[in-house]
Amino acid sequence: MTDTPIAPGGIFIGAGTGGTKPQQLDLKRANRHGLIAGATGTGKTVTVQGLIEGLSKAGVPCFVADVKGDLSGLAMAGSPTAKTHATFAARAAEIGDATWAYADTPVQFWDLFGEQGHPIRTTVSEMGPLLLSRLMDLNEVQEGVLTIAFHVADKDGLLLLDLDDLQAMLVDCAGRAEELTTTYGNVSKQSVGTIQRALLQLRSQGGEHFFGEPALDMDDFIGTDDKGRGIVNVLAADKLMASPKLYATFLLWLMSELFEHLPEVGDPDKPVLCFFFDEAHLLFDAAPKALLEKIEQVVRLIRSKGVGIYFITQNPIDIPDTVAGQLGNRVQHALRAFTPRDQAAVRAAATTFRANPGVDVETAITELKVGEALVSMLLPDGSPAPVERILIAPPGSRVGPVTPVERGVLIQTDPVGTKYDTPIDRVSAEEILSGKAQEAAAAAAEATAKSAADKAAAVQAKADAVAARVAEKQRVAEQREADRKAKDDALAAANSPWNRVATSAARSASSAVGRQVANEVSKAVFGSSRGASGGIVGSLVRGVLGGLFKGR
């Protein structure tokens, strides 16, 4: 057995019988992305495992979504006692790979639910309205309302960290609908209600575990161990697959975050990081046009950040043409052409390879054995190599999952430690808006209490005024009655027999006295003469005096 001839800076993928036609992934072109396709059970997982091992040995960190749990075996070296040992040893001998040996790979385990690895969290703000709308399956109108909520939160300095914050922000926007509609456009309570129901569904899928702090530090995804090997980040995705929208949105978010986090490096000698996305069709199923454009943009531009993205799927036509055109490195395992769609997939896959006169691609795709593949990698000059039919090199790590005990030990001893294990709940939109609501409620209660007191005082004053008017009216009535009674009593007394006799006697007496006085005065003034003049004057005097006394 001889060493397979591989140029420096390359990762051995496989070769033909006897070590002929060796194929390698050029590290300088590994950031040009790739596709690994094939039907179930044709060997895609082993191919992915071998590629990740080679990249790690070259010092390239990797991320892989482990859908079935098999890729966790990267953390453990394979064993001569494993049932796959005889097959792998024979294949290594057949392709002339004298360097094949069992070895482990440095691994960090992650899990959005925090059960089989360190929790991965991000904040609602970092996710953004576009990806959240995709995650909650919102229409354009509802996405617009969600975008307004994000804008208002940013303007008001409110942190949107978890789903509670977003829910509180939506409630606040619904309460300010009239104000916001005037400024930003229609914000209907119906749209807010629809978003709230979508949030409830997201919670039921476990989405609340994904949003919060501490948020993932991208630098923890990019590192090497003490031997210079790239650390492989394995995401436990078996449970996550039950929530395909959450899975797809998370993967797209992760790519977007790396794009924003990493600096431009052009084409480095080896990638800064390589992604492997299993069940890649979930990224594109029923995705709206805006989301497809976002995926295409990230795939196209992240290359210059030194990141390579590898999609793993059963059928190559699951990948949109705009994305598939960016995938320079290709490994095609067997496809089954039992249905018209399968036959179309075979023809489509055959046209994506650079032609090789010695390989009938369309026929070979349906004839490939397990562990055999059609391979076309980018050459150092950037052009695709002619397609070759080869056997895939066996991996050195365990094929199959680690045990729960092994996983627990690896989690406790990896470089991440306990950094993400305890959630943090700092003051954010939910707490601030709740505080404002409580203050507003207290102020309203105080105003209501003051208003009630004023109203009670007014009612009492009105009652007092009415009572005073009634009392005054009663007093006036009583006074009138008293005056009337006094008048009646006086009239009655004046009309009594005794009072009439006394009055008559007084009148007689006063008349006699008046006449007597008048005579005396007359005599004194005019003498005793009873002439004509004296008689007239005396009569006048007696009349006056008599009237005076009569009046008495």
BATIVEX-121618 format. One line per field, with one value per residue (C-alpha): residue in three letters; x, y, z. Coordinates in steps of 0.25 Angstrom, whole numbers, padded with zeros to 4 digits. Layout:
N
residu: c(ALA ...) .
u: c(X ...) .
v: c(Y ...) .
w: c(Z ...) .
// end
This chain:
552
residu: c(MET THR ASP THR PRO ILE ALA PRO GLY GLY ILE PHE ILE GLY ALA GLY THR GLY GLY THR LYS PRO GLN GLN LEU ASP LEU LYS ARG ALA ASN ARG HIS GLY LEU ILE ALA GLY ALA THR GLY THR GLY LYS THR VAL THR VAL GLN GLY LEU ILE GLU GLY LEU SER LYS ALA GLY VAL PRO CYS PHE VAL ALA ASP VAL LYS GLY ASP LEU SER GLY LEU ALA MET ALA GLY SER PRO THR ALA LYS THR HIS ALA THR PHE ALA ALA ARG ALA ALA GLU ILE GLY ASP ALA THR TRP ALA TYR ALA ASP THR PRO VAL GLN PHE TRP ASP LEU PHE GLY GLU GLN GLY HIS PRO ILE ARG THR THR VAL SER GLU MET GLY PRO LEU LEU LEU SER ARG LEU MET ASP LEU ASN GLU VAL GLN GLU GLY VAL LEU THR ILE ALA PHE HIS VAL ALA ASP LYS ASP GLY LEU LEU LEU LEU ASP LEU ASP ASP LEU GLN ALA MET LEU VAL ASP CYS ALA GLY ARG ALA GLU GLU LEU THR THR THR TYR GLY ASN VAL SER LYS GLN SER VAL GLY THR ILE GLN ARG ALA LEU LEU GLN LEU ARG SER GLN GLY GLY GLU HIS PHE PHE GLY GLU PRO ALA LEU ASP MET ASP ASP PHE ILE GLY THR ASP ASP LYS GLY ARG GLY ILE VAL ASN VAL LEU ALA ALA ASP LYS LEU MET ALA SER PRO LYS LEU TYR ALA THR PHE LEU LEU TRP LEU MET SER GLU LEU PHE GLU HIS LEU PRO GLU VAL GLY ASP PRO ASP LYS PRO VAL LEU CYS PHE PHE PHE ASP GLU ALA HIS LEU LEU PHE ASP ALA ALA PRO LYS ALA LEU LEU GLU LYS ILE GLU GLN VAL VAL ARG LEU ILE ARG SER LYS GLY VAL GLY ILE TYR PHE ILE THR GLN ASN PRO ILE ASP ILE PRO ASP THR VAL ALA GLY GLN LEU GLY ASN ARG VAL GLN HIS ALA LEU ARG ALA PHE THR PRO ARG ASP GLN ALA ALA VAL ARG ALA ALA ALA THR THR PHE ARG ALA ASN PRO GLY VAL ASP VAL GLU THR ALA ILE THR GLU LEU LYS VAL GLY GLU ALA LEU VAL SER MET LEU LEU PRO ASP GLY SER PRO ALA PRO VAL GLU ARG ILE LEU ILE ALA PRO PRO GLY SER ARG VAL GLY PRO VAL THR PRO VAL GLU ARG GLY VAL LEU ILE GLN THR ASP PRO VAL GLY THR LYS TYR ASP THR PRO ILE ASP ARG VAL SER ALA GLU GLU ILE LEU SER GLY LYS ALA GLN GLU ALA ALA ALA ALA ALA ALA GLU ALA THR ALA LYS SER ALA ALA ASP LYS ALA ALA ALA VAL GLN ALA LYS ALA ASP ALA VAL ALA ALA ARG VAL ALA GLU LYS GLN ARG VAL ALA GLU GLN ARG GLU ALA ASP ARG LYS ALA LYS ASP ASP ALA LEU ALA ALA ALA ASN SER PRO TRP ASN ARG VAL ALA THR SER ALA ALA ARG SER ALA SER SER ALA VAL GLY ARG GLN VAL ALA ASN GLU VAL SER LYS ALA VAL PHE GLY SER SER ARG GLY ALA SER GLY GLY ILE VAL GLY SER LEU VAL ARG GLY VAL LEU GLY GLY LEU PHE LYS GLY ARG) .
u: c(0000 0006 0002 -0008 -0002 -0008 -0003 0001 -0011 -0021 -0031 -0032 -0046 -0044 -0039 -0041 -0037 -0022 -0021 -0024 -0030 -0028 -0038 -0035 -0042 -0032 -0032 -0030 -0043 -0051 -0058 -0064 -0075 -0080 -0091 -0092 -0104 -0110 -0121 -0122 -0112 -0103 -0091 -0093 -0091 -0077 -0073 -0077 -0069 -0057 -0057 -0059 -0047 -0038 -0042 -0040 -0026 -0022 -0026 -0040 -0051 -0064 -0079 -0089 -0103 -0105 -0119 -0118 -0108 -0097 -0087 -0085 -0076 -0066 -0062 -0057 -0047 -0052 -0049 -0044 -0055 -0066 -0075 -0070 -0055 -0054 -0061 -0053 -0040 -0043 -0046 -0034 -0026 -0033 -0031 -0016 -0018 -0006 -0008 -0022 -0023 -0033 -0033 -0042 -0046 -0047 -0062 -0071 -0086 -0097 -0112 -0123 -0131 -0119 -0121 -0109 -0100 -0097 -0109 -0109 -0116 -0118 -0126 -0139 -0132 -0120 -0130 -0137 -0151 -0149 -0144 -0154 -0165 -0160 -0160 -0174 -0179 -0185 -0190 -0185 -0195 -0191 -0176 -0178 -0185 -0173 -0163 -0170 -0169 -0154 -0152 -0160 -0153 -0140 -0144 -0149 -0136 -0143 -0135 -0142 -0135 -0146 -0160 -0166 -0159 -0165 -0179 -0179 -0174 -0185 -0195 -0190 -0191 -0205 -0208 -0202 -0207 -0214 -0201 -0192 -0201 -0200 -0185 -0181 -0193 -0205 -0203 -0216 -0219 -0223 -0209 -0203 -0212 -0208 -0193 -0196 -0203 -0190 -0182 -0190 -0188 -0173 -0172 -0179 -0168 -0157 -0154 -0153 -0141 -0134 -0136 -0129 -0115 -0104 -0104 -0094 -0081 -0076 -0062 -0066 -0069 -0055 -0043 -0033 -0028 -0014 -0010 -0014 -0026 -0039 -0050 -0063 -0076 -0087 -0101 -0111 -0122 -0130 -0140 -0139 -0144 -0158 -0158 -0153 -0156 -0147 -0136 -0136 -0137 -0126 -0116 -0119 -0117 -0104 -0098 -0103 -0097 -0083 -0084 -0086 -0075 -0064 -0054 -0052 -0040 -0042 -0037 -0028 -0019 -0030 -0044 -0046 -0058 -0066 -0081 -0088 -0103 -0111 -0125 -0122 -0135 -0142 -0135 -0143 -0156 -0167 -0157 -0162 -0155 -0149 -0143 -0137 -0130 -0125 -0119 -0113 -0107 -0100 -0095 -0090 -0083 -0078 -0068 -0059 -0060 -0053 -0065 -0068 -0083 -0086 -0100 -0104 -0117 -0123 -0127 -0119 -0131 -0135 -0125 -0130 -0122 -0117 -0111 -0106 -0098 -0089 -0085 -0072 -0068 -0078 -0079 -0091 -0095 -0105 -0119 -0131 -0139 -0152 -0161 -0161 -0156 -0144 -0141 -0141 -0132 -0122 -0122 -0121 -0109 -0102 -0102 -0095 -0082 -0071 -0071 -0061 -0061 -0058 -0070 -0085 -0090 -0105 -0104 -0093 -0102 -0112 -0101 -0092 -0090 -0090 -0078 -0076 -0078 -0076 -0067 -0063 -0054 -0049 -0035 -0024 -0027 -0042 -0047 -0055 -0048 -0054 -0064 -0058 -0064 -0057 -0058 -0059 -0048 -0052 -0052 -0043 -0054 -0065 -0077 -0089 -0093 -0086 -0092 -0099 -0088 -0077 -0085 -0086 -0072 -0068 -0078 -0072 -0057 -0058 -0052 -0066 -0068 -0081 -0081 -0095 -0101 -0108 -0118 -0117 -0130 -0126 -0135 -0141 -0153 -0163 -0158 -0158 -0171 -0177 -0172 -0178 -0191 -0191 -0187 -0198 -0208 -0204 -0206 -0219 -0224 -0219 -0226 -0239 -0238 -0236 -0247 -0256 -0253 -0256 -0269 -0273 -0270 -0278 -0290 -0289 -0288 -0300 -0308 -0304 -0308 -0322 -0323 -0320 -0330 -0341 -0338 -0338 -0352 -0357 -0352 -0359 -0372 -0371 -0369 -0380 -0389 -0385 -0387 -0401 -0405 -0400 -0408 -0420 -0419 -0418 -0430 -0438 -0434 -0438 -0451 -0454 -0466 -0458 -0448 -0459 -0465 -0451 -0448 -0461 -0459 -0445 -0450 -0461 -0451 -0442 -0452 -0457 -0443 -0440 -0451 -0448 -0433 -0438 -0447 -0436 -0426 -0436 -0439 -0424 -0422 -0434 -0441 -0454 -0461 -0470 -0469 -0469 -0454 -0452 -0463 -0456 -0442 -0447 -0454 -0442 -0433 -0443 -0444 -0429 -0427 -0439 -0433 -0420 -0427 -0437 -0425 -0419) .
v: c(0000 0013 0028 0034 0045 0058 0072 0081 0089 0079 0069 0055 0051 0038 0031 0020 0006 0005 0019 0024 0038 0043 0054 0066 0078 0090 0098 0111 0108 0102 0115 0114 0105 0092 0082 0067 0060 0046 0037 0032 0021 0024 0029 0044 0044 0037 0047 0059 0053 0050 0065 0071 0062 0067 0081 0080 0074 0086 0095 0099 0101 0095 0095 0084 0082 0067 0063 0048 0049 0041 0052 0053 0041 0051 0053 0039 0031 0019 0005 -0008 -0015 -0007 -0014 -0004 -0007 -0018 -0010 0003 -0005 -0011 0002 0009 -0003 -0002 0013 0012 0021 0017 0028 0024 0022 0024 0037 0046 0061 0072 0075 0085 0081 0091 0090 0101 0094 0093 0078 0071 0083 0097 0106 0115 0128 0141 0153 0157 0169 0162 0152 0164 0166 0159 0145 0146 0148 0136 0128 0132 0131 0145 0152 0165 0174 0167 0167 0182 0184 0175 0184 0197 0190 0188 0202 0208 0200 0205 0219 0218 0211 0198 0185 0174 0162 0151 0147 0154 0167 0166 0162 0174 0183 0178 0181 0195 0198 0193 0203 0214 0209 0223 0230 0220 0219 0234 0233 0220 0214 0205 0198 0190 0183 0171 0170 0171 0160 0151 0153 0150 0137 0134 0136 0127 0116 0119 0117 0104 0100 0103 0116 0123 0115 0121 0136 0142 0144 0142 0142 0134 0140 0136 0135 0123 0116 0119 0113 0102 0092 0091 0082 0093 0085 0093 0091 0085 0091 0080 0085 0074 0076 0063 0070 0083 0076 0075 0090 0092 0107 0109 0100 0108 0121 0118 0114 0126 0135 0128 0131 0145 0147 0142 0151 0163 0158 0154 0164 0163 0154 0151 0137 0132 0120 0112 0116 0123 0114 0103 0101 0088 0089 0075 0074 0087 0087 0092 0105 0107 0100 0110 0121 0135 0142 0152 0141 0134 0147 0148 0133 0136 0149 0142 0130 0139 0149 0141 0135 0148 0146 0133 0124 0112 0107 0092 0088 0074 0069 0056 0063 0073 0080 0084 0095 0107 0110 0124 0117 0104 0113 0117 0103 0100 0087 0075 0061 0053 0040 0031 0035 0026 0029 0023 0035 0045 0055 0046 0045 0060 0061 0051 0059 0072 0067 0061 0075 0081 0074 0077 0067 0055 0046 0034 0036 0035 0043 0041 0026 0026 0033 0022 0011 0017 0007 0011 0019 0022 0036 0045 0056 0070 0079 0093 0093 0102 0112 0112 0104 0091 0078 0068 0059 0046 0033 0029 0022 0031 0030 0024 0033 0032 0035 0027 0025 0026 0034 0036 0031 0040 0038 0042 0054 0059 0058 0065 0076 0078 0078 0087 0101 0107 0103 0108 0122 0119 0110 0120 0130 0145 0153 0168 0180 0181 0185 0176 0181 0196 0195 0188 0198 0209 0202 0201 0216 0220 0211 0217 0231 0228 0222 0234 0243 0235 0235 0250 0252 0243 0252 0265 0259 0255 0269 0275 0266 0269 0284 0283 0276 0286 0297 0290 0288 0303 0307 0298 0303 0318 0315 0309 0321 0331 0323 0322 0337 0340 0331 0338 0352 0348 0342 0355 0364 0355 0355 0370 0372 0362 0370 0383 0378 0373 0380 0385 0391 0399 0405 0409 0416 0423 0428 0433 0440 0447 0452 0457 0465 0472 0475 0480 0490 0495 0498 0505 0514 0517 0521 0529 0537 0540 0544 0551 0554 0551 0559 0550 0558 0553 0552 0546 0535 0530 0530 0523 0513 0510 0509 0500 0492 0490 0487 0478 0470 0469 0464 0455 0449 0445) .
w: c(0000 -0004 0000 -0009 -0016 -0011 -0014 -0002 0003 -0001 0006 0001 -0003 -0010 -0022 -0032 -0030 -0028 -0024 -0038 -0041 -0027 -0023 -0013 -0008 -0010 0003 -0005 -0012 -0001 0002 -0012 -0005 -0009 -0010 -0005 -0011 -0011 -0007 0007 0010 -0001 0008 0009 0024 0023 0012 0021 0032 0024 0019 0033 0038 0027 0029 0044 0042 0033 0045 0039 0049 0044 0048 0045 0047 0052 0048 0051 0063 0055 0053 0068 0066 0061 0075 0077 0069 0061 0066 0060 0067 0060 0050 0039 0042 0031 0020 0023 0024 0011 0004 0009 0003 -0010 -0012 -0007 0005 0014 0023 0028 0043 0054 0061 0068 0065 0075 0076 0083 0085 0083 0085 0083 0094 0103 0105 0097 0097 0101 0098 0086 0088 0080 0083 0076 0071 0065 0058 0051 0045 0032 0038 0049 0038 0031 0044 0048 0033 0033 0020 0015 0023 0036 0033 0031 0045 0051 0044 0050 0064 0063 0058 0069 0079 0074 0074 0088 0093 0096 0096 0089 0095 0096 0092 0104 0100 0086 0091 0100 0089 0080 0091 0093 0078 0078 0089 0080 0067 0063 0066 0059 0047 0045 0045 0039 0032 0036 0049 0051 0064 0055 0049 0063 0068 0056 0060 0075 0071 0062 0074 0082 0072 0072 0087 0085 0076 0086 0080 0094 0097 0085 0088 0100 0106 0107 0092 0084 0082 0068 0073 0081 0067 0061 0069 0069 0080 0086 0074 0064 0059 0056 0066 0060 0065 0065 0066 0071 0061 0063 0072 0064 0051 0057 0056 0041 0041 0053 0048 0034 0041 0051 0040 0031 0044 0047 0033 0033 0047 0042 0030 0039 0049 0040 0033 0018 0015 0000 -0003 0009 0008 0015 0020 0033 0035 0028 0029 0026 0026 0026 0020 0013 0005 0018 0016 0003 0004 0002 0005 0000 -0011 -0001 0008 -0005 -0009 0005 0005 -0009 -0004 0008 0000 -0011 -0002 0010 0002 0003 0018 0017 0020 0012 0012 0008 0006 0008 0002 -0004 -0017 -0024 -0030 -0016 -0017 -0025 -0037 -0032 -0020 -0027 -0037 -0026 -0022 -0028 -0021 -0023 -0018 -0024 -0018 -0025 -0028 -0031 -0043 -0040 -0042 -0053 -0043 -0039 -0054 -0056 -0044 -0050 -0063 -0055 -0047 -0059 -0066 -0054 -0056 -0065 -0075 -0075 -0088 -0079 -0070 -0075 -0063 -0065 -0065 -0054 -0044 -0044 -0043 -0032 -0020 -0005 -0003 -0017 -0023 -0035 -0031 -0037 -0029 -0033 -0038 -0032 -0044 -0040 -0051 -0048 -0050 -0060 -0053 -0048 -0042 -0029 -0016 -0004 0007 0020 0032 0044 0055 0060 0050 0059 0071 0084 0097 0106 0116 0106 0102 0116 0118 0105 0108 0122 0117 0105 0104 0104 0119 0126 0118 0112 0122 0131 0124 0127 0129 0129 0128 0114 0107 0115 0128 0124 0117 0129 0138 0130 0129 0145 0146 0136 0144 0157 0152 0146 0159 0166 0156 0157 0172 0172 0162 0171 0183 0175 0170 0184 0189 0178 0181 0196 0193 0184 0195 0205 0196 0194 0209 0211 0201 0207 0221 0217 0210 0222 0231 0221 0222 0237 0238 0228 0236 0249 0243 0238 0251 0259 0249 0251 0266 0266 0257 0266 0278 0271 0268 0282 0290 0301 0291 0284 0297 0302 0288 0288 0302 0298 0286 0295 0305 0295 0288 0301 0305 0291 0291 0305 0301 0289 0296 0306 0295 0287 0299 0302 0288 0283 0296 0300 0289 0280 0268 0254 0253 0267 0264 0251 0258 0270 0262 0254 0267 0274 0261 0261 0276 0276 0264 0272 0284 0276 0269 0282) .
// end
